[in-house]
Amino acid sequence: MKRVASYIFTLLLCVLCLVACTEDQGVIFPDWPNSGNTDTDDDKDSDDGDSDDKKEDEGGDDDNQGSDNGGETGNGDYPNTSWAVGELDWVFDMNNLPEIHIEISQNEWNDLLKAYDKDNNTNTYVHCDVEYKSKGETHNFVDAGLRLRGNTSRRRPEGNGGEMHITDNTDWHHCHFMINLRKYQKDDAHELHNVRKLHLKWHKDDRAYCRELYCYDLFRRFGIWTAPYSSYCRLWIHVEGDSEPAYYGIYEQIEAIDDKFVKKRKELFGDHKHNLWKCRWGADLNYNNIGHADICFDDDSGANHTYELKSNTENFSAAKAQLIEFTKNVTQRTGQDFHDWIASVCDVRLLLRTYAVNVVVGMWDDYWNNKNNYYIYFNSSDKNNYKFFFIPFDYDNTLGTSLNCGVQSDSGRHDPLNWGNTDESPLIGKLLKYEDYYNIYVEALNELIDPANDLFYYQHSINRITGWHAMIRDYVVNDTEEDCEIKDRPAGWGNIYDYRILDAGSSMNFFKVKAESIPKR
């Protein structure tokens, strides 16, 4: 019996050695670890500029819903997202229209205006109360935080500058807000179905009231679990002393990308306590340029750094060294060495399927073409031993809204295989040089446009958007007197104004034009 067992063991060992020596260039999918850290969860609940909210309450993983499912595969090749049921799916429901009512004292509102006048990139929070109504439930949050948000789109919510609030005679303006329910009161009562922050975004430059929401919805439908959740909402702001609240109209509510975002998905990320970077214009992941890049941690100054560390900021030096080493490997590795290395540190299939969605929706202001608008997460602080994740972000300039930018002049017709300048932003273009990675990407593009799938196909998309419009149309008119009508038009400043998304018969229907640009399998 011992001799038989020894023979079987030797045979298995030979098979394993044979497999290990095989030189076929197949896709290498790494083993995704379970979370290696079990210490207390001192989340740095720090989204864009919230670094003063870094110390969270200590305790266990009470917000880790459905963690037993972890990274298991659910339906087909898509990850199991049952962890989101009851929290993210309750808050961010595209078939529901919640109401958000903000109550704020005149002094606090004036403090917000003063902060903007002093610095239009201000991250200053003010105190407010929030009432959230949805699905028959009413949630009241006393002493929450409110601030302005946005980069080039940040605006003053009242007047033109200098003047304070004018009671009952206010010149209201649409602008982006962030509500942080736990900014000042860090307890479970200041959470909305385990959600602590809501990014409230007006439909700037999108007269069709759907572009960004459509994109995030498509990511979810396509199984891209790294994309934030989003949905519609209605917004009111009542400044103390006004006889009536100001109705701001239809807004987007978007999940904040911060430590909490990562922690909710920690079984999929593999760990949740490491390096989350926000990447703005110039973030090309090119080692040849990294020495001149503005790399910093979130210091709550309102400055827009090219690479800004949003979490684990006390270990900034190590995080920066890791980022630089990553760009060195992306830029300098070639051939089979690059092919195997990138597969060892990244879920290549997830990354390329993410980018397929990015390209079909015509996201030109992105990493590959414009070195802009994304997050990345490293699930370890080790300089060389980590998993890298790409997190899509900011999709309002899509579905035909575009500019002459980078290598592009037409986001509908531009070649998906050469979406940007690979010499400048190397990551995606280098991946597509390998046949197996190329096939993943092209297969994903074709899956998205396939009429059999309820994804990007024009009629399915039109039906989806039309249904959303039926839900919001009666509530678009608002007290800012801005954007009071839904129109099937791209932004007026764009380079191609003829694109349409709801006219199935138009030769410039964006969904049809884009589908024609997709390379066949």
C-alpha positions as CSV (number, residue, x, y, z in Angstrom):
1,M,0.0,0.0,0.0
2,K,2.9,2.4,0.9
3,R,4.5,1.6,-2.5
4,V,1.2,2.4,-4.3
5,A,0.8,5.7,-2.5
6,S,4.4,6.6,-3.2
7,Y,3.9,5.9,-6.9
8,I,0.7,8.0,-7.0
9,F,2.5,10.9,-5.3
10,T,5.4,10.7,-7.7
11,L,3.0,10.6,-10.7
12,L,1.1,13.7,-9.4
13,L,4.4,15.6,-8.8
14,C,5.5,14.9,-12.4
15,V,2.2,16.2,-13.7
16,L,2.5,19.4,-11.7
17,C,6.1,19.9,-12.9
18,L,5.0,19.4,-16.5
19,V,2.2,21.9,-16.1
20,A,4.6,24.4,-14.5
21,C,7.0,24.1,-17.4
22,T,4.4,24.7,-20.1
23,E,5.3,27.8,-22.1
24,D,1.8,28.5,-23.5
25,Q,0.9,32.1,-23.1
26,G,-2.4,31.6,-21.4
27,V,-4.3,34.1,-19.2
28,I,-3.0,33.8,-15.6
29,F,-5.7,34.6,-13.0
30,P,-4.3,35.1,-9.6
31,D,-5.7,33.5,-6.4
32,W,-7.6,36.3,-4.6
33,P,-6.8,36.0,-0.9
34,N,-9.1,36.5,2.0
35,S,-8.5,39.5,4.1
36,G,-5.2,39.0,5.9
37,N,-5.8,41.6,8.6
38,T,-8.1,41.0,11.6
39,D,-7.3,44.1,13.7
40,T,-9.9,46.7,14.6
41,D,-11.5,48.7,11.8
42,D,-10.4,52.3,12.3
43,D,-11.8,53.4,8.9
44,K,-10.6,56.7,7.5
45,D,-14.0,57.5,6.1
46,S,-12.2,60.0,3.8
47,D,-13.7,60.8,0.4
48,D,-12.7,63.8,-1.7
49,G,-11.4,66.2,1.0
50,D,-12.9,64.5,4.1
51,S,-9.6,63.9,5.7
52,D,-10.8,65.4,9.0
53,D,-13.2,62.5,9.4
54,K,-10.5,59.9,9.5
55,K,-11.0,58.3,12.9
56,E,-14.1,56.2,12.9
57,D,-15.6,54.3,15.7
58,E,-13.8,51.1,16.6
59,G,-15.5,47.8,16.3
60,G,-16.1,44.7,14.3
61,D,-17.3,44.3,10.7
62,D,-20.9,45.1,11.4
63,D,-21.2,46.7,7.9
64,N,-19.8,43.6,6.1
65,Q,-23.1,42.3,4.7
66,G,-23.0,38.9,3.0
67,S,-19.2,38.5,3.5
68,D,-19.6,34.8,3.4
69,N,-20.2,35.0,-0.3
70,G,-17.0,36.9,-0.8
71,G,-15.5,36.7,-4.2
72,E,-17.6,33.6,-5.3
73,T,-19.0,33.6,-8.7
74,G,-22.8,34.1,-8.8
75,N,-24.6,34.2,-12.1
76,G,-22.4,32.8,-14.9
77,D,-19.1,34.7,-14.9
78,Y,-20.4,37.6,-12.8
79,P,-19.4,38.0,-9.2
80,N,-21.9,37.4,-6.5
81,T,-23.2,40.8,-5.3
82,S,-25.6,39.6,-2.6
83,W,-23.5,41.5,-0.1
84,A,-25.2,44.7,-1.5
85,V,-28.7,43.6,-1.0
86,G,-30.4,45.4,1.8
87,E,-28.0,48.3,1.8
88,L,-26.6,49.6,-1.5
89,D,-29.5,48.1,-3.5
90,W,-32.0,49.7,-1.1
91,V,-30.5,53.2,-1.3
92,F,-29.4,53.1,-5.0
93,D,-32.4,51.8,-6.8
94,M,-32.8,53.0,-10.4
95,N,-36.6,52.3,-10.3
96,N,-37.2,54.4,-7.2
97,L,-37.2,58.2,-6.6
98,P,-36.3,59.1,-3.0
99,E,-36.7,62.5,-1.5
100,I,-33.8,64.3,0.3
101,H,-34.7,67.3,2.5
102,I,-31.9,69.4,4.0
103,E,-32.6,71.8,6.8
104,I,-29.9,74.3,7.6
105,S,-29.6,77.4,9.7
106,Q,-29.0,80.8,8.0
107,N,-25.6,81.1,9.8
108,E,-24.4,77.7,8.6
109,W,-25.6,78.4,5.0
110,N,-23.8,81.8,5.0
111,D,-20.7,80.0,6.3
112,L,-20.8,77.8,3.3
113,L,-21.1,80.8,1.0
114,K,-18.2,82.6,2.7
115,A,-16.1,79.5,2.4
116,Y,-16.8,79.3,-1.4
117,D,-16.0,83.0,-1.8
118,K,-12.7,82.6,0.0
119,D,-11.7,79.5,-2.0
120,N,-14.0,78.0,-4.7
121,N,-12.3,74.6,-4.2
122,T,-13.3,74.7,-0.5
123,N,-13.9,71.4,1.3
124,T,-15.5,73.1,4.3
125,Y,-18.4,71.3,5.9
126,V,-21.3,73.0,7.6
127,H,-23.9,71.5,10.0
128,C,-27.4,70.6,8.8
129,D,-30.2,68.1,9.4
130,V,-31.3,65.6,6.7
131,E,-34.5,63.8,6.1
132,Y,-34.5,60.9,3.7
133,K,-37.7,59.4,2.4
134,S,-37.9,56.3,0.3
135,K,-40.0,53.1,-0.1
136,G,-42.3,54.0,2.7
137,E,-39.5,54.8,5.2
138,T,-38.5,58.1,6.7
139,H,-35.0,58.5,8.1
140,N,-34.0,61.6,10.1
141,F,-30.4,62.6,10.7
142,V,-29.7,65.4,13.2
143,D,-26.4,67.2,12.8
144,A,-25.1,65.8,9.6
145,G,-22.4,67.5,7.4
146,L,-22.9,69.3,4.1
147,R,-20.3,70.6,1.7
148,L,-19.9,71.6,-1.9
149,R,-18.3,69.2,-4.4
150,G,-16.8,69.2,-7.9
151,N,-13.7,70.2,-9.7
152,T,-14.2,72.6,-12.6
153,S,-18.0,72.2,-12.0
154,R,-18.0,73.5,-8.4
155,R,-20.4,76.4,-8.1
156,R,-21.9,78.8,-5.6
157,P,-25.3,77.6,-4.6
158,E,-26.7,81.1,-4.2
159,G,-26.0,84.4,-5.8
160,N,-22.9,85.4,-7.7
161,G,-20.5,86.1,-4.9
162,G,-20.0,88.3,-1.9
163,E,-23.7,88.6,-0.8
164,M,-25.1,86.4,2.0
165,H,-28.5,84.6,2.0
166,I,-31.5,86.8,1.0
167,T,-34.5,85.4,2.7
168,D,-37.4,84.5,0.3
169,N,-35.7,86.3,-2.6
170,T,-32.9,83.9,-3.4
171,D,-31.0,83.4,-6.7
172,W,-30.6,79.6,-6.4
173,H,-28.0,77.7,-8.5
174,H,-27.6,74.1,-9.2
175,C,-24.3,72.7,-7.8
176,H,-22.9,69.4,-6.5
177,F,-23.1,68.6,-2.8
178,M,-21.8,65.9,-0.5
179,I,-23.8,64.8,2.5
180,N,-21.8,63.1,5.2
181,L,-24.3,61.7,7.7
182,R,-21.6,60.8,10.2
183,K,-19.4,63.9,9.9
184,Y,-20.2,65.1,13.4
185,Q,-22.1,62.3,15.0
186,K,-20.3,59.0,14.6
187,D,-22.9,56.4,15.6
188,D,-25.1,53.9,13.9
189,A,-28.1,56.2,14.0
190,H,-26.3,58.4,11.4
191,E,-26.2,55.7,8.7
192,L,-28.8,55.1,6.0
193,H,-29.0,51.4,5.5
194,N,-25.2,51.3,6.2
195,V,-24.5,54.2,3.8
196,R,-22.8,57.2,5.4
197,K,-22.2,59.5,2.5
198,L,-24.2,60.6,-0.5
199,H,-22.6,62.5,-3.4
200,L,-25.5,64.6,-4.8
201,K,-24.7,65.6,-8.4
202,W,-26.8,67.8,-10.7
203,H,-27.1,66.9,-14.3
204,K,-24.5,69.4,-15.5
205,D,-24.1,69.5,-19.3
206,D,-26.6,66.6,-19.6
207,R,-29.9,67.8,-20.8
208,A,-31.0,64.2,-21.2
209,Y,-30.8,63.6,-17.5
210,C,-29.4,60.1,-17.8
211,R,-25.8,59.9,-19.1
212,E,-23.8,59.1,-15.9
213,L,-26.5,57.1,-14.3
214,Y,-26.8,55.0,-17.5
215,C,-23.1,54.3,-17.4
216,Y,-23.0,53.2,-13.8
217,D,-26.1,51.1,-14.3
218,L,-24.4,49.4,-17.3
219,F,-21.3,48.7,-15.2
220,R,-23.6,46.9,-12.7
221,R,-25.4,45.0,-15.4
222,F,-22.1,43.8,-16.8
223,G,-20.8,42.6,-13.4
224,I,-18.2,45.3,-12.9
225,W,-18.3,45.3,-9.1
226,T,-15.6,48.0,-8.8
227,A,-18.0,50.7,-10.1
228,P,-19.9,52.9,-7.6
229,Y,-23.7,52.6,-7.2
230,S,-25.9,55.5,-8.2
231,S,-29.6,56.4,-8.8
232,Y,-32.0,59.3,-9.1
233,C,-33.3,61.4,-6.2
234,R,-35.2,64.7,-5.5
235,L,-33.5,67.4,-3.5
236,W,-34.9,70.2,-1.3
237,I,-32.9,72.7,0.8
238,H,-34.6,74.8,3.4
239,V,-32.6,77.7,4.9
240,E,-33.9,78.8,8.2
241,G,-36.1,81.9,7.9
242,D,-37.3,81.1,4.3
243,S,-41.1,80.5,4.1
244,E,-40.6,77.5,1.8
245,P,-37.7,75.1,1.1
246,A,-36.0,75.6,-2.3
247,Y,-36.7,72.7,-4.6
248,Y,-33.4,71.8,-6.4
249,G,-35.0,69.2,-8.7
250,I,-33.8,65.9,-9.9
251,Y,-30.3,64.9,-8.8
252,E,-28.1,61.9,-9.0
253,Q,-27.1,60.3,-5.7
254,I,-23.8,58.4,-6.1
255,E,-21.9,56.2,-3.7
256,A,-18.8,57.9,-2.4
257,I,-15.5,56.2,-3.3
258,D,-13.6,56.1,0.0
259,D,-12.5,53.6,2.7
260,K,-16.1,52.6,3.2
261,F,-16.5,51.8,-0.5
262,V,-13.5,49.5,-0.3
263,K,-14.6,47.9,3.0
264,K,-18.0,47.0,1.7
265,R,-16.2,45.0,-1.0
266,K,-13.3,43.8,1.1
267,E,-13.9,40.1,0.3
268,L,-13.6,40.9,-3.4
269,F,-10.7,43.3,-3.1
270,G,-8.9,40.8,-0.8
271,D,-8.2,43.5,1.9
272,H,-9.6,46.9,2.7
273,K,-7.0,48.8,4.7
274,H,-4.5,49.8,2.2
275,N,-3.9,52.3,-0.7
276,L,-6.7,54.0,-2.5
277,W,-5.7,56.7,-4.9
278,K,-7.8,59.3,-6.7
279,C,-6.2,60.0,-10.2
280,R,-6.9,63.3,-11.9
281,W,-5.6,64.9,-15.1
282,G,-2.1,63.8,-15.9
283,A,-2.3,60.5,-14.2
284,D,-0.9,58.4,-17.0
285,L,0.7,55.6,-15.0
286,N,3.9,56.2,-17.0
287,Y,7.1,55.8,-15.2
288,N,8.9,58.2,-17.6
289,N,6.6,61.0,-16.3
290,I,6.1,60.0,-12.6
291,G,9.1,62.0,-11.4
292,H,7.4,65.2,-12.4
293,A,3.9,64.2,-11.2
294,D,2.1,65.8,-8.2
295,I,1.8,62.9,-5.8
296,C,0.3,63.7,-2.5
297,F,-2.0,62.5,0.3
298,D,-5.4,64.1,0.9
299,D,-4.4,67.0,3.2
300,D,-7.9,68.6,3.2
301,S,-6.5,71.7,1.4
302,G,-8.8,71.4,-1.6
303,A,-5.8,71.1,-3.9
304,N,-6.2,68.9,-6.9
305,H,-3.2,66.6,-6.9
306,T,-2.5,64.3,-9.9
307,Y,-2.3,61.2,-7.7
308,E,-3.9,61.7,-4.3
309,L,-3.8,59.1,-1.6
310,K,-7.2,58.9,0.0
311,S,-6.6,56.1,2.6
312,N,-3.7,54.8,4.7
313,T,-2.3,58.3,4.6
314,E,0.0,57.7,7.6
315,N,2.0,55.3,5.4
316,F,2.2,57.8,2.5
317,S,5.9,57.2,1.8
318,A,5.4,53.5,1.3
319,A,2.3,54.0,-0.7
320,K,4.1,56.5,-3.0
321,A,7.0,54.0,-3.5
322,Q,4.5,51.3,-4.4
323,L,2.8,53.5,-6.9
324,I,6.1,54.5,-8.5
325,E,7.2,50.9,-8.7
326,F,3.9,49.9,-10.3
327,T,4.3,52.5,-13.0
328,K,7.9,51.3,-13.6
329,N,6.7,47.8,-14.2
330,V,3.8,49.0,-16.4
331,T,6.2,51.1,-18.5
332,Q,9.4,49.0,-18.7
333,R,8.3,45.4,-18.7
334,T,7.8,43.8,-22.1
335,G,7.0,40.6,-23.8
336,Q,6.1,37.5,-21.8
337,D,7.5,39.2,-18.7
338,F,4.9,41.9,-18.8
339,H,2.1,39.5,-19.8
340,D,2.8,37.3,-16.7
341,W,3.5,40.1,-14.3
342,I,0.3,42.0,-14.9
343,A,-1.7,38.8,-14.5
344,S,0.0,38.2,-11.2
345,V,-0.9,41.6,-9.8
346,C,-4.3,42.3,-11.5
347,D,-7.5,40.6,-12.5
348,V,-6.9,41.2,-16.2
349,R,-10.3,40.0,-17.3
350,L,-12.1,42.4,-14.9
351,L,-9.9,45.3,-15.9
352,L,-10.5,44.7,-19.7
353,R,-14.2,44.2,-19.2
354,T,-14.3,47.4,-17.2
355,Y,-12.6,49.2,-20.0
356,A,-14.9,47.7,-22.6
357,V,-17.8,49.5,-20.9
358,N,-15.7,52.6,-20.7
359,V,-15.2,52.6,-24.4
360,V,-18.7,51.7,-25.6
361,V,-20.2,54.6,-23.7
362,G,-17.7,56.9,-25.3
363,M,-15.8,58.0,-22.2
364,W,-13.1,60.1,-23.8
365,D,-12.1,62.0,-20.6
366,D,-10.6,58.9,-19.2
367,Y,-7.3,57.2,-18.3
368,W,-6.2,56.0,-21.8
369,N,-7.2,59.1,-23.9
370,N,-7.0,62.0,-21.4
371,K,-5.1,60.6,-18.4
372,N,-8.0,61.5,-16.1
373,N,-11.0,60.5,-13.9
374,Y,-10.4,57.1,-12.2
375,Y,-9.4,55.6,-8.9
376,I,-7.0,52.8,-8.2
377,Y,-6.6,50.5,-5.2
378,F,-3.7,48.4,-4.0
379,N,-4.9,45.8,-1.5
380,S,-1.5,45.6,0.2
381,S,1.1,48.1,1.2
382,D,4.0,45.9,0.1
383,K,6.0,47.5,-2.6
384,N,5.8,44.4,-4.9
385,N,3.2,42.0,-3.4
386,Y,-0.3,43.3,-4.0
387,K,-3.4,43.2,-6.2
388,F,-4.2,46.3,-8.3
389,F,-7.7,47.4,-9.1
390,F,-9.1,50.1,-11.5
391,I,-12.2,51.9,-10.3
392,P,-14.2,53.8,-12.9
393,F,-15.3,57.3,-12.0
394,D,-17.1,60.4,-13.5
395,Y,-19.2,59.5,-16.5
396,D,-21.3,62.6,-17.3
397,N,-19.4,63.4,-20.5
398,T,-20.5,60.3,-22.4
399,L,-23.0,59.0,-24.9
400,G,-22.0,61.5,-27.5
401,T,-20.9,64.4,-25.3
402,S,-17.2,64.9,-26.2
403,L,-14.5,67.2,-27.3
404,N,-11.5,67.0,-29.6
405,C,-9.1,65.6,-27.1
406,G,-6.1,63.4,-27.0
407,V,-6.2,61.2,-30.1
408,Q,-10.0,61.5,-30.5
409,S,-12.3,63.8,-32.5
410,D,-15.4,61.5,-32.4
411,S,-16.1,59.4,-29.4
412,G,-18.7,57.4,-31.3
413,R,-16.6,56.3,-34.2
414,H,-13.1,56.2,-32.8
415,D,-11.3,52.9,-32.9
416,P,-11.9,51.0,-29.6
417,L,-8.5,49.3,-30.1
418,N,-6.6,52.6,-30.2
419,W,-8.7,54.6,-27.8
420,G,-5.8,56.6,-26.5
421,N,-2.1,57.2,-27.0
422,T,-0.4,54.1,-25.5
423,D,3.0,55.8,-25.6
424,E,1.6,58.3,-23.1
425,S,-0.8,56.1,-21.1
426,P,0.6,52.6,-21.6
427,L,-1.5,50.2,-19.5
428,I,-4.5,49.3,-21.6
429,G,-2.8,49.5,-25.0
430,K,0.0,47.2,-23.9
431,L,-2.5,44.6,-22.7
432,L,-4.2,44.5,-26.1
433,K,-0.9,43.4,-27.8
434,Y,-1.4,39.9,-26.4
435,E,-3.8,37.7,-28.2
436,D,-5.5,36.3,-25.1
437,Y,-6.0,39.7,-23.5
438,Y,-7.1,41.1,-26.9
439,N,-9.7,38.4,-27.1
440,I,-11.1,39.2,-23.6
441,Y,-11.6,42.8,-24.6
442,V,-13.1,42.2,-28.0
443,E,-15.4,39.5,-26.6
444,A,-16.6,42.0,-23.9
445,L,-17.3,44.7,-26.5
446,N,-19.3,42.3,-28.6
447,E,-21.2,41.0,-25.6
448,L,-22.2,44.6,-24.7
449,I,-23.7,45.4,-28.1
450,D,-25.3,41.9,-28.6
451,P,-29.1,42.4,-29.1
452,A,-29.7,39.2,-27.0
453,N,-28.3,41.0,-23.9
454,D,-30.0,43.8,-22.0
455,L,-26.9,45.9,-22.1
456,F,-25.8,48.5,-24.7
457,Y,-28.0,47.5,-27.6
458,Y,-29.8,50.6,-28.8
459,Q,-33.4,49.4,-28.3
460,H,-32.8,48.1,-24.8
461,S,-30.9,51.3,-23.9
462,I,-33.7,53.5,-25.2
463,N,-36.3,51.5,-23.4
464,R,-34.4,51.8,-20.2
465,I,-33.8,55.5,-20.4
466,T,-37.4,56.2,-21.5
467,G,-38.6,54.3,-18.4
468,W,-36.4,56.5,-16.2
469,H,-37.7,59.6,-17.9
470,A,-41.3,58.6,-17.2
471,M,-40.4,58.4,-13.5
472,I,-38.6,61.8,-13.2
473,R,-40.2,64.0,-15.9
474,D,-42.9,65.6,-13.7
475,Y,-40.2,66.6,-11.2
476,V,-37.6,68.2,-13.4
477,V,-38.9,71.8,-13.1
478,N,-37.1,73.4,-10.1
479,D,-36.5,76.6,-8.2
480,T,-33.1,77.3,-9.7
481,E,-34.9,77.8,-13.1
482,E,-32.0,75.8,-14.6
483,D,-32.3,72.6,-16.6
484,C,-36.0,72.5,-16.4
485,E,-36.6,70.4,-19.5
486,I,-35.4,66.9,-20.6
487,K,-33.9,67.1,-24.1
488,D,-32.2,64.5,-26.3
489,R,-29.1,66.6,-26.9
490,P,-25.4,66.3,-25.9
491,A,-23.7,69.3,-24.2
492,G,-23.7,72.5,-26.3
493,W,-20.0,72.9,-25.9
494,G,-19.3,69.5,-27.4
495,N,-17.6,68.9,-30.8
496,I,-20.5,66.8,-32.3
497,Y,-23.9,68.2,-31.5
498,D,-25.9,65.9,-33.8
499,Y,-25.7,62.7,-31.6
500,R,-29.0,61.4,-30.3
501,I,-29.7,58.7,-27.8
502,L,-33.5,58.3,-27.9
503,D,-34.2,58.6,-31.6
504,A,-33.8,55.0,-32.9
505,G,-34.3,56.1,-36.5
506,S,-31.6,58.7,-36.5
507,S,-28.4,58.0,-38.4
508,M,-26.6,59.7,-35.5
509,N,-28.1,57.5,-32.8
510,F,-25.0,57.1,-30.6
511,F,-25.8,53.5,-29.6
512,K,-26.0,52.4,-33.3
513,V,-22.9,54.5,-34.4
514,K,-20.8,53.0,-31.6
515,A,-21.9,49.5,-32.3
516,E,-20.7,49.9,-35.9
517,S,-17.2,50.8,-34.6
518,I,-16.8,47.6,-32.6
519,P,-14.3,45.0,-34.0
520,K,-15.9,41.6,-34.7
521,R,-15.0,38.6,-32.6
